[in-house]
Each structure stands twice: as structure tokens, then as C-alpha cells.
Amino acid sequence: MTYDNTLPDLVDPLEHISNQHPCFGKGPNLNKGRIHLPVSPSCNIQCAFCNRTRNADEKRPGVTQEILSPQEASEIVDKALTLCPEITVAGIAGPGDTLASDYAIETFNIIKKTHPELINCLSTNGLLLEEKAERLIEAGVKTITVTVNAVDPEVLQHIVLWIQKDGVIYRGKEGAEILIAAQKRGIKKIKELGAMVKVNMVLCPGINDQHVEEVAKTVSELGADFMNIIPLIPQHKLKDLKEPGCMELHEARQKAEKYIRVFRHCQRCRADAAGIPGKVEISDKLYNLKKLNAENTFSHG
């Protein structure tokens, strides 16, 4: 299958969502805003590059100032819309995995009632996507991002160190095999239920940079609508790797674009980002940094 980006767009029942979402559109959608609600503290996998933490300074995924309850998140949305009426998306992207607990679904159930005009958007590693797909749709979730860093367990075992499923920890290649199979089933199911799906891939030089086409082809065949290739931020176990340069990123995106539409405007947002990406940021007006013990808040496995 080859994706031809010269062809006119086909009629898409979710086209209006694409045009309203700053992270799912064909361009950056510069006048559309989003708010990320940090209600998901724990994670069920450990990526070699992931370092979840709490601070007000770092500009990257996995970082937040506070962990909110679903009710607090709803109140933050009210405040955010007052400060930035251009917000069209209520997103949950961590700082842990959004499906490792039920807080994200509880939050979306509230927002569906209080702000039905917003697009509910969720990011996940996909381990539990298949089994929670119906509940997500019932909660009004219309757009899903699944992080798929490899579809070959020989590759993924160097990026995902372990996963936890049904109380059991699986490491190395075995864990990678379970995660890949779950991601494939989850993407296929949530697409069948009517959601729009974007796949994120973290480009890790020397690990998965020669694996881009296989990932793009696989997720396209599963029904994914977009792919977003994100340059690695070297940290944790991969702190000694080099961050991909502009040319490496460009070449990876060109490879992926043979099979799937590629989103090119990712800002690598924090888990508590709010405003218009790259233009207006209002999160500092929404949160009061509480002096909590991060070790008691986050599950680092």
C-alpha cells in the first residue's frame, strides 16, 4: 500500500475533527488550542527513554506540575476556556499511561457532560486499548494517539524494558511481543469503533531508525490516519544516544509518508500543557505547584 499525498482528500466523516485539532490536522492548525489534563500518574510499561517527573520548567512529555483528580481537571478546563477560548481539545497524555488507571475515562465522562463541544483526545501506549476501547468511545473520546516505537520485538526490546499486564511483569523480547500484539488489536478495534488514530514513533538513532517504513506500513494497514515521528530526547537509559538531527528526522518522515499521512508540527508537549501550541501557553496561569513527594505520586515500577 502506498499513500499518495497528491490525491485529493476523500470524504471523511471525521474531517471536521481533523480541522479543529492542532495535533491531528493536515497542518499545524495555528489558531486551535488544546489543554492536557495530568490525571494519569502511573504507567504499565517502562521505556528506556522515559523519565516522568514533576516540575514547572522542562518542556517535554512526561512532565507536569501537579496530578489532578477528575473533578479538579474539569474545573481546570472551565478556567482554561475563559483564558483561551480557542481551545477545542481536551486531551489526556499522562504523565503516566492514560489507561493504566481509570482516571482518564472518569475525566472524559465529566467533560462530555460539561463541555460537549470539546474534542476528547487520549494518548496511550496501547497495552490496554483493546479492552477499554468501548468505554473510551462511550466517554466521548474521538481522537486517539498510540505510541508505537517498533513492530518487531527484536527492535522494541531495546526501547521498552518491561511491561506489566494482569499483575505480571514481562521483560525483554517477551514483553515487547505482548505489547506489539496488544497495540495492533487496540488500533484496529478503536478504528472500527469510529475514532481517529494517530501513531507516535520516537525516533531512536541506532535502534529503530531503520525500522520506520515497517512501522508506517503496519499501522497504516491497521487503519491509522496519521503518523507523527518524534525525535528522541536523550535521557534515562538512552541518555548517551544522540538526538536525531533535522535531516535524520526529514528522511524518516519521507519514508513513513510512502504509506501514511505524516504530521510534522509536534511540539513535544508537557502532560499539563494548555493553550495554542507554539503560540500561546497558559498553563502557568492554571496550576499551583504543590510541594508533594514525587515518589509517592508516580509509579516508576
C-alpha positions, 0 to 999 in steps of 0.5 A: 500500500502506498499513500499518495499525498497528491490525491485529493482528500476523500470524504471523511466523516471525521474531517471536521475533527481533523480541522479543529485539532492542532495535533491531528490536522493536515497542518499545524492548525495555528489558531486551535488550542488544546489543554492536557489534563495530568490525571494519569500518574502511573504507567504499565510499561517502562521505556528506556527513554522515559523519565516522568517527573514533576516540575514547572520548567522542562518542556517535554512529555512526561512532565507536569506540575501537579496530578489532578483528580477528575473533578479538579481537571474539569474545573481546570478546563472551565478556567482554561476556556475563559483564558483561551477560548480557542481551545477545542481539545481536551486531551489526556497524555499522562504523565503516566499511561492514560489507561493504566488507571481509570482516571482518564475515562472518569475525566472524559465522562465529566467533560462530555457532560460539561463541555460537549463541544470539546474534542476528547483526545487520549494518548496511550501506549496501547497495552490496554486499548483493546479492552477499554476501547468501548468505554473510551468511545462511550466517554466521548473520546474521538481522537486517539494517539498510540505510541508505537516505537517498533513492530518487531520485538527484536527492535522494541526490546531495546526501547521498552524494558518491561511491561506489566499486564494482569499483575505480571511483569514481562521483560525483554523480547517477551514483553515487547511481543505482548505489547506489539500484539496488544497495540495492533488489536487496540488500533484496529478495534478503536478504528472500527469503533469510529475514532481517529488514530494517530501513531507516535514513533520516537525516533531512536538513532541506532535502534529503530531508525531503520525500522520506520517504513515497517512501522508506517506500513503496519499501522497504516494497514491497521487503519491509522490516519496519521503518523507523527515521528518524534525525535528522541530526547536523550535521557534515562537509559538512552541518555548517551544516544544522540538526538536525531538531527533535522535531516535524520528526522526529514528522511524518516518522515519521507519514508513513513509518508510512502504509506501514511499521512505524516504530521510534522508540527509536534511540539513535544508537549508537557502532560499539563500543557494548555493553550495554542501550541507554539503560540500561546501557553497558559498553563502557568496561569492554571496550576499551583505547584504543590510541594508533594513527594514525587515518589509517592505520586508516580509509579516508576515500577 
